[in-house]
Amino acid sequence: MIAIPNGVSHSKITTGIVLNAEGSFRHVPTQIIVIDGKYYAKINSLTNSTYSVVYHPVVFADAATHWAKDSINDMGSRMVVTGIGNGTYEPERSITRAEFAAIIVRALGLAQSEGESGFGDVARSDWFNGYVGTAVEYGLITGYDSTSYGPNDAITREQAMAILARAMKKTGLDTTLTDSQSAALLAAYTDGGAVSGYAKASVAACLKTGVVNGSSTTTLSPKDDVTRAEVAVMVQRLLQKSGLI
């Protein structure tokens, strides 16, 4: 925990960051809490590092009237999601498997790996190599097979939920379900049977915890691409329900 100095408003603290030796920094999940009338930034980290707090408000112009506006701006302010330039976010655009790996790694406050990712279609020179490598290291992602990740493919809702379910285990959320409980959660949706076998338990876990909801009250749309707006909501809920923000 970092005590917020007297005279500094807690509303001016956006997030905690890790300060690296060479001067770079990255987000770490941070809550503002009160103990005996004093405000603290409670930093939740999987590593031992040097920390500080920053004020980094972000407002995306093209999300001003979007249903996910608050989540998009919050995750942007916490440096978990990024815009595409000129203050825009493009909330309805789909994202790639590489972009999703980067977002989940940033959401958990993890550092980028400096080694090879292990996938033949992820080159060390690719901007996402370090994110993919870290996601592999922490057991967050798997490829189509041992050599192929498909970094430029659009990620589907069920693929995203598989990754989120693994992240929930890292953050300590209870994802335990019996087979019958998982089946009942999926059966509540008209397309629950369309969920791929590998993703059934993960989708059910996301529904149980409320990290992901259906695309409507009756559908899951497991094979649909995830939008940039949906991703912001998903990772915000992951951090909120895990008690990390």
C-alpha positions as CSV (number, residue, x, y, z in Angstrom):
1,M,0.0,0.0,0.0
2,I,1.1,3.6,-0.8
3,A,-0.2,6.3,1.5
4,I,-1.7,9.2,-0.4
5,P,0.0,12.4,0.9
6,N,-2.0,15.0,2.7
7,G,-3.2,17.6,0.3
8,V,-3.4,15.2,-2.6
9,S,-7.0,14.2,-3.6
10,H,-7.5,10.5,-3.9
11,S,-9.7,11.3,-7.0
12,K,-6.4,12.3,-8.7
13,I,-5.0,8.8,-8.5
14,T,-5.9,6.8,-11.6
15,T,-3.7,3.7,-11.1
16,G,-0.6,2.3,-9.6
17,I,2.4,1.5,-11.9
18,V,5.6,-0.5,-11.8
19,L,8.7,1.6,-12.4
20,N,11.3,-0.3,-14.3
21,A,15.0,0.4,-14.0
22,E,15.4,1.8,-17.5
23,G,12.6,4.3,-16.9
24,S,9.6,2.5,-18.5
25,F,6.5,1.6,-16.5
26,R,3.3,-0.5,-16.7
27,H,-0.1,-0.6,-15.0
28,V,-0.7,-2.8,-11.9
29,P,-4.2,-3.4,-10.5
30,T,-4.9,-0.7,-7.9
31,Q,-7.7,0.1,-5.4
32,I,-8.2,3.3,-3.5
33,I,-9.1,2.3,0.1
34,V,-9.6,4.2,3.4
35,I,-8.0,3.1,6.7
36,D,-8.8,5.2,9.8
37,G,-9.7,8.1,7.7
38,K,-6.5,8.1,5.5
39,Y,-6.5,7.1,1.9
40,Y,-4.2,4.5,0.5
41,A,-3.5,3.1,-3.0
42,K,-3.6,-0.7,-2.5
43,I,-1.5,-2.2,-5.3
44,N,-2.1,-5.8,-6.3
45,S,0.9,-7.4,-7.9
46,L,2.1,-10.8,-8.8
47,T,5.7,-9.6,-8.7
48,N,8.0,-7.7,-6.3
49,S,8.8,-4.3,-7.9
50,T,9.2,-0.6,-7.4
51,Y,5.8,1.2,-7.5
52,S,4.3,4.6,-7.8
53,V,0.8,6.1,-8.6
54,V,-0.2,8.3,-11.4
55,Y,-3.1,10.5,-12.6
56,H,-3.8,9.4,-16.2
57,P,-7.4,10.2,-17.2
58,V,-8.4,9.0,-20.6
59,V,-11.7,9.9,-22.4
60,F,-12.3,8.5,-25.9
61,A,-14.4,10.8,-28.1
62,D,-15.9,8.0,-30.1
63,A,-17.1,6.2,-27.0
64,A,-19.0,9.2,-25.6
65,T,-22.4,7.7,-26.2
66,H,-21.4,4.1,-26.2
67,W,-23.0,1.6,-23.8
68,A,-19.5,0.6,-22.6
69,K,-18.2,4.2,-22.3
70,D,-17.4,4.0,-18.6
71,S,-15.5,0.7,-18.9
72,I,-13.6,1.8,-22.0
73,N,-12.5,5.0,-20.3
74,D,-11.6,3.3,-17.0
75,M,-9.5,0.7,-18.7
76,G,-7.9,3.3,-20.9
77,S,-7.1,5.4,-17.9
78,R,-5.5,2.4,-16.2
79,M,-3.4,1.7,-19.4
80,V,-5.0,-1.7,-19.9
81,V,-6.6,-0.9,-23.3
82,T,-5.3,1.6,-25.8
83,G,-6.9,3.8,-28.4
84,I,-5.9,3.9,-32.1
85,G,-4.8,7.5,-32.1
86,N,-6.5,11.0,-32.2
87,G,-8.5,10.2,-29.1
88,T,-10.5,7.4,-30.7
89,Y,-11.1,3.8,-29.6
90,E,-13.3,2.2,-32.3
91,P,-15.4,0.3,-29.7
92,E,-17.2,-1.9,-32.3
93,R,-14.1,-3.2,-34.1
94,S,-13.1,-6.8,-33.4
95,I,-9.6,-7.5,-31.9
96,T,-7.0,-10.1,-32.7
97,R,-5.7,-12.9,-30.5
98,A,-2.4,-11.0,-30.2
99,E,-4.2,-7.9,-29.0
100,F,-6.3,-9.8,-26.5
101,A,-3.1,-11.5,-25.1
102,A,-1.6,-8.0,-24.6
103,I,-4.7,-6.7,-22.8
104,I,-5.0,-9.6,-20.4
105,V,-1.3,-9.3,-19.6
106,R,-1.6,-5.6,-19.0
107,A,-4.8,-6.1,-17.0
108,L,-3.0,-8.4,-14.5
109,G,0.0,-6.0,-14.3
110,L,2.5,-8.5,-15.7
111,A,5.8,-7.6,-17.4
112,Q,6.4,-8.6,-21.0
113,S,8.7,-11.6,-21.5
114,E,12.0,-11.0,-23.1
115,G,12.4,-14.5,-24.7
116,E,10.8,-16.4,-27.5
117,S,7.1,-17.1,-27.2
118,G,7.5,-20.6,-28.5
119,F,5.1,-20.2,-31.4
120,G,6.4,-20.4,-35.0
121,D,4.0,-17.6,-36.1
122,V,5.1,-15.2,-33.4
123,A,8.4,-13.6,-34.3
124,R,10.6,-12.1,-31.7
125,S,10.4,-8.8,-33.6
126,D,6.6,-8.7,-33.4
127,W,5.3,-6.0,-31.1
128,F,3.2,-8.7,-29.3
129,N,5.9,-11.3,-28.8
130,G,6.6,-10.3,-25.2
131,Y,2.9,-10.3,-24.3
132,V,2.3,-13.7,-25.9
133,G,5.4,-15.0,-24.2
134,T,4.2,-13.8,-20.8
135,A,0.7,-15.2,-21.4
136,V,2.2,-18.6,-22.2
137,E,4.5,-18.4,-19.1
138,Y,1.5,-17.8,-16.8
139,G,-0.7,-20.4,-18.5
140,L,-3.2,-17.9,-19.8
141,I,-3.1,-18.9,-23.4
142,T,-2.6,-21.9,-25.6
143,G,-2.2,-22.0,-29.4
144,Y,-4.2,-23.9,-32.0
145,D,-1.4,-26.4,-31.6
146,S,2.2,-26.4,-30.1
147,T,3.6,-24.2,-32.9
148,S,0.7,-22.0,-34.0
149,Y,-1.0,-19.2,-32.1
150,G,-2.8,-17.3,-34.9
151,P,-1.9,-13.9,-33.6
152,N,-3.6,-12.0,-36.3
153,D,-6.9,-14.0,-36.3
154,A,-9.9,-12.2,-34.7
155,I,-10.6,-13.7,-31.3
156,T,-14.0,-15.2,-30.7
157,R,-16.1,-14.9,-27.5
158,E,-15.5,-18.5,-26.5
159,Q,-11.7,-18.2,-27.0
160,A,-11.7,-15.0,-24.9
161,M,-13.7,-16.7,-22.2
162,A,-11.2,-19.6,-22.1
163,I,-8.4,-17.1,-21.4
164,L,-10.5,-15.2,-18.9
165,A,-11.3,-18.4,-17.0
166,R,-7.6,-19.1,-16.7
167,A,-7.0,-15.5,-15.5
168,M,-9.7,-15.9,-12.9
169,K,-7.8,-18.8,-11.4
170,K,-4.7,-16.6,-11.1
171,T,-6.7,-13.8,-9.4
172,G,-8.3,-16.2,-6.9
173,L,-11.9,-16.2,-8.2
174,D,-13.8,-19.4,-7.5
175,T,-14.5,-21.1,-10.8
176,T,-15.4,-24.5,-9.4
177,L,-18.4,-26.1,-11.1
178,T,-19.6,-29.6,-11.5
179,D,-20.4,-30.9,-15.0
180,S,-24.1,-30.7,-14.3
181,Q,-23.7,-27.1,-13.0
182,S,-21.8,-26.1,-16.2
183,A,-24.4,-27.8,-18.4
184,A,-27.2,-25.9,-16.6
185,L,-25.5,-22.6,-17.1
186,L,-25.0,-23.2,-20.8
187,A,-28.5,-24.6,-21.2
188,A,-30.0,-21.3,-20.1
189,Y,-29.1,-20.0,-23.6
190,T,-30.6,-21.1,-26.9
191,D,-27.1,-21.5,-28.4
192,G,-25.4,-23.0,-25.4
193,G,-25.0,-26.2,-27.3
194,A,-22.8,-24.3,-29.9
195,V,-20.0,-23.8,-27.4
196,S,-17.0,-25.8,-28.4
197,G,-16.1,-28.7,-26.1
198,Y,-12.8,-27.2,-25.0
199,A,-14.5,-24.0,-23.9
200,K,-17.6,-25.3,-22.1
201,A,-16.2,-25.2,-18.6
202,S,-14.5,-21.8,-19.2
203,V,-17.7,-20.3,-20.6
204,A,-19.7,-21.6,-17.7
205,A,-17.1,-20.2,-15.2
206,C,-17.3,-16.8,-16.8
207,L,-21.1,-16.9,-16.5
208,K,-21.0,-18.1,-12.9
209,T,-18.7,-15.3,-11.8
210,G,-20.4,-12.6,-13.9
211,V,-17.2,-11.7,-15.7
212,V,-19.0,-12.3,-19.0
213,N,-22.7,-12.2,-19.8
214,G,-24.5,-13.5,-22.8
215,S,-24.6,-11.4,-25.9
216,S,-28.3,-11.1,-25.1
217,T,-30.6,-12.5,-22.4
218,T,-31.0,-15.7,-24.5
219,T,-27.8,-16.0,-26.5
220,L,-24.1,-16.5,-25.9
221,S,-22.8,-16.1,-29.5
222,P,-19.7,-18.2,-28.7
223,K,-18.3,-18.1,-32.3
224,D,-18.8,-14.3,-32.8
225,D,-15.8,-12.0,-32.7
226,V,-15.2,-10.0,-29.6
227,T,-15.4,-6.3,-30.0
228,R,-13.0,-3.8,-28.4
229,A,-15.9,-2.5,-26.3
230,E,-16.7,-6.0,-25.0
231,V,-13.1,-6.6,-24.1
232,A,-12.9,-3.5,-22.0
233,V,-16.0,-4.6,-20.1
234,M,-14.7,-8.1,-19.6
235,V,-11.3,-7.2,-18.2
236,Q,-12.9,-4.5,-16.0
237,R,-15.2,-7.1,-14.5
238,L,-12.4,-9.5,-14.1
239,L,-10.5,-7.0,-12.0
240,Q,-13.5,-5.8,-10.1
241,K,-14.9,-9.2,-9.2
242,S,-11.4,-10.3,-8.2
243,G,-11.2,-7.3,-5.8
244,L,-8.2,-5.9,-7.6
245,I,-9.6,-2.5,-8.5
